[in-house]
Amino acid sequence: MIAVSKTPFRIPLAGGLTDLKQFAADFGGVTVSATIDKYIYVVIKRSASQYTDLRYQNVHERVTGYNQIRHNLIREAVKLTGLTEIPLELTIMADLSSESGLGSSGALTVGLLHAMHALQGRVVGQRQLFEEAAHIEVDILDGASGYHDPTICALGGLKLIEYDGPRVTARDIAMSPATRKAFIDSLLFFYSGHHAKSKPSLDLLTSHLHDAQETLHAMKRLGYELETAFQTGDLAQIGRIIEAQQQLKMQLPGRFVNSYVREITQKIGRLGAHAQLPGGKISAFVIVCCPDGQHDLVRRELADLREVHFNLTETGTQVVTI
C-alpha cells in the first residue's frame, strides 16, 4: 500500500505571531489566514529492503534506524505515529519552495502525519492532525512556529483562529460571494527569492516578548477587525489591515525588516495598494492587495519579481491510499 497526502500552503492576513507559545498562553492569540492551491505532497510506502529511504529537496537519506534520520520533522513524525520499526520509502514534493514564509513546515508536518497514519490504516481527524503537528513543532522541537500553521493547513479555508495556549478554536469568516470574489480578484502574489529561516527571527522575538507585547496586542486586534471588514464587505479596509499587519511586524524585535522590505512596502504604498511579506521572517513572497484596481501599476513596479498565480482553497489536508 502507498499513502499520499496533499496539504496546502497558507497566506496569513492578520494576527500572525500572536499564536506563539508564550504569548498564546499568557494572553491568547488570534489569526486570520487562508489556504491556497499550492501544496506539499508526501508519498510513503513500506520498503522492500532493510533501509529507510527519504527523498526531499534534492536530498537522499538512507538509514537503518529512525533515530538516524537527519530531517527533524520526518524523524519525530515517524516516532509519534509508531513506524519506528518499519523500513520506509518516503518522498516529499512541493509546488513552492520551502522556507518561504507560507507555512511550509506546518504543512509538511501535517502532511507527514496524515500519510503515516493512513499507511497504517488509521483514519484521523483534522484536529488530531494539527494538535500532533503542533506538539512536534512547538513542544518537541521548540521550533520556529506557533500553533497557527499546522492548524490552518490541516483545516483549510479562510478562517479566524483563536488560541488559548495550545487549545484552538476556529471559524469560517462569513462574507458575501461578491466580497469573496472582490477580495480574491484584488490579490497579487510575487516571488522574490529572499529565503530565510524563521527560527532565528522567532527566537529573538520570544526572548524579547515583554518588549513586544504592546505590538502583539495590536496585531491581535487586527484579526478581529479584519473579520468585521470581510463581514461588511469593506475591501479598502481589508487592504489597510493587511498592510497594518506588515507595519506592526516591522516594529517587533526579530528579523522582520531590512532595506529590501522597506523599499517594497514603500513602493506599493505609493501606488495606494497594500503589501505584506508573510511569515515570521523576511519572506520569499510578497502579497499585494489592490482594492482600487492598481494591478498593472503594481506589476510594473515589481517587474523584477516573478508573479505567481494562485487561488484560495476551502480544503485542508487530504490523503489517499493506493
N, C-alpha and C positions, 0 to 999 in steps of 0.2 A: 504494500500500500504506500502511496505517496500522498502527503498532505501539502497543500498550497494555500498560504494566506496572502491576503491583499489588504493593506492598511493605508489609509490616506494620510498625506501631509496636511498641515493646518496653517492658516494665516491668523495671527492674533490681531485684534482690533482695539481693545481697551482692557485695562486692568491687569495686563501681564506683569509678572513679578510679585504680585500680591499673593500668589499661590506658593511662594517659597515656604519651606517647612516652618521656620521660626515665626515669621510674620503671620502665617495662616493659623498657627497655634495660639499666638498671643491676641490677635485682633480679628481673625477671619479674613478671607480674601474673596475676590470676585474677578472673573474674567469673562469677556465676550470674544468669541472667536468662531471660525468656520473651517470646515474641512474642504479640501479642493480635490479635483480629479487628477491628482498626481499621487503616485503610490509607491510604497515599499512592498516587495514580494519576497516571501520566504518559501522555499521548496525544500522538503525534508523527507527522507526515507531511511529505513534501516539499511545499514551497509551489509554487503555480502562478504566483506573482508573483516579482518580484525581491527582495522583502523577506522577512526572518525576523520572524515574529510570535510573541511569547511572552506567555502569559496565566497569571498566578499571583497569589493573594492580592489580588484586585481591582486588580492592576497589569497594564497592557498595554505591552509594549515592542515597538516596530517599528524594526528596524535593517537596514542594508545589508551589514554585515560582522560576523563573530562577535566580533571584538575590541571592538565597541561594546556588547556585551551587559553590562548592569549586574549581573545576578544571577551571583555568582561561581561557584556550583556548576554552573549551566547552561553558562556560558562554558567552564569547564575541562572539563566532560564532552564538549561539542562538540569541543573541541580534541583531547582524548585519543582519542576514537573516530573522528576523521578526517572530520568533517562540516563542516569549516570553509569549504568552497567551495560548499555546497548551501543555498539558502534553505529555511527550515523553518517549519512551523506547530507550535507546542508548547503544550500546556495542562497545568497541574498542578492537581489537586484532592485534597482530603484529608478524611477522616472527622473528624479532630480538628484543633484549631488548632496552628499552628507555635509554636516557642519555648516549648514546654510542659513539657519535661523527659522526653519519651517517645522520644527518639532521632530526631526528625523530620529533622534534617539528614543523618544517616547513612542513614535510609530513603530520603530523596529522592535522594541521590547514587547509591545502588544502583539505584533505580528509573529514574533518568535514563540511566545507563549501560546497563541492561538493555534499555530501549526503543530507545536509539540503536544498539546493536549489532544488535538484531533488525530494525530498519529497513533495515539493510544486508545482511540475510540471514545474519548470524553467530549461531550457537548457542554461547553461552559458559556456563561452569560457575559455580557459586556462589563457589568460591574465587577465580577471576579477578575476579568482580564485587566481592567485598569487598576484595580486595587493591588493585584500581584505585580503588575509592571511598576507602579509607583513604589511599592515596597522594595523592589530590586534597585531602582534608580535612586530613590531618596534615602532609604534606610540602609540597605546592604552596602551600596557603593558610595553613599554620601555624594551623589552625583551632581552634575551640572544642570539641575532641573528641579522643578517643584512638582505639584500634583496635576498641573494643567495639561501638559502634552499627552500623557497616556490616556487621560480622561476623554478629551475631545477626539483623539484619534480612534479610540475604541467606540465612542458613541456616534460620531458623525453629526453633520448638520451645522446650523448657525445657532449657537446656544449661549445662554448666560449660565455660568457655573459658579457656585458658591462653595467655599472651603472653610470648614470648621476643623482646623487641623487636617488630619487625613480623611475626615468624613466629608463626603462630597454630595451635593445635590445639584441637579442640572435641569434646565427647562429650555424648550424651544422658544425663540423670540417671536412673538406674534407680530405679523405685519401683513399688509395687503399684498396681493400678487403684483400690483403696479409698483409698490415700493421695492419689493424684492428685485423686480426686473430693472428698475431705475438704478438701484444700488449696484447690481452686477454690471450693468452697462457703463457705470461710471468708473469702473476699476481698470487700471493698467498695472502690469507686473513686469519688472525688469530684473535681469540677472547681471550682476556686476563682477562676480568672481572674487569678491573680498571675503574669503573663507577664514573663519577663526573658531577657536574652541570656546565654548560657553563657560566651562568650569573656572578658569582664572578670573573671569569677569564676575561671575556669581559668588565665588569665594570672597572676593573683595567686597562685594555688596553685603554679603552675610556678616562679614567681620565688622562692618560699619553700619549695622542695621539701625542702631539708635539714631544715628545722624540722618538716616534715610526715611524715618517713619513718617514725617510730615508729607513728603513727596509720595510715598506709597499709599497713604490715606487718600491723597488727591487722585491717584490712579484708580483706587477702588471706587471712588465716587463717579469717575468717568464711566465705569462699567454700567452702573445703573442709569446714568444719563444717556448712554448710547442705546440701551434698551428702550427708553422712552422715545428717543429720536426715531428709532425704527417703528415703534408703535404708531407714532403720529405722522410718519412719512416725511420727516424733515431731512431731506438729503443734504442740504447745506450744513445742518448741524451734525449730521453723521460724519461728513468730511472734516469739520472742525475738531471733532472729538478724536478722530483717528490721528490727526496732526498733534493734538494736545498730548496724547499718549507718548508720541515721539519726543516732544519738547520736554515733558517731565522726565522721561527716561534719561535724557541727556544731562539732567541735573543730578543724577544719582552717582554715588561712589561706585566705580566699576569701569569696565572698558566699553563704554557705550557711545563715545563721541571722539572724533578726530576731525582734521581739516576736510577730509572727503565727506563725512556725514554733514558737516556744516554747509559745505558747498551744495550738496544735493538738496537738502531741505530748503535752503535759501532760494535756489533756482526754481524749485517747484512752487514755493510760497509766492514768489514774484508773479507767477502766472495765475494766481488765485486758486490753484489746486492744493492738495494736501498729501504729504508724503509720510510714510512710516517705514523704517528698516526693522523688520520683525526679529524677535528673539532676544535673548539675554546677552547680547554682544553686538558687535558691528556686523550686520548681516550681509550675506551674499546676494540678497534680493532687496528690491525697493517696491513697495506697494504705493500706488498713487490713486487717490480718489479725485475725480474730475466732475464735480457736481454741476458745472456750467458748460460742459462740453469742450473742455480745453485739451482733448486727447491729442490732436495733431500738434499743438504747441508743445505739449509735454514730450511727445515723441521726437520732435526736432531738438529740444533742449537736452534730451538724454540719448542722442543718436549714437553715442559711444558705448552704450549698454545694449544688451540683447533682450528684446521683448519676448516674453513667454506668455503664450495664450493658455488660459485655464477657465474653469467654471467651478462654481460651488457644488458640493455634493451633499446629499442628505444621508448617505450611507457610511457607517463606520467600518470597522474591520470585518472582513469576511473570510471564510475558509471553505475549501472543498477537499474531498479525498478521492483519489483515483485508484 
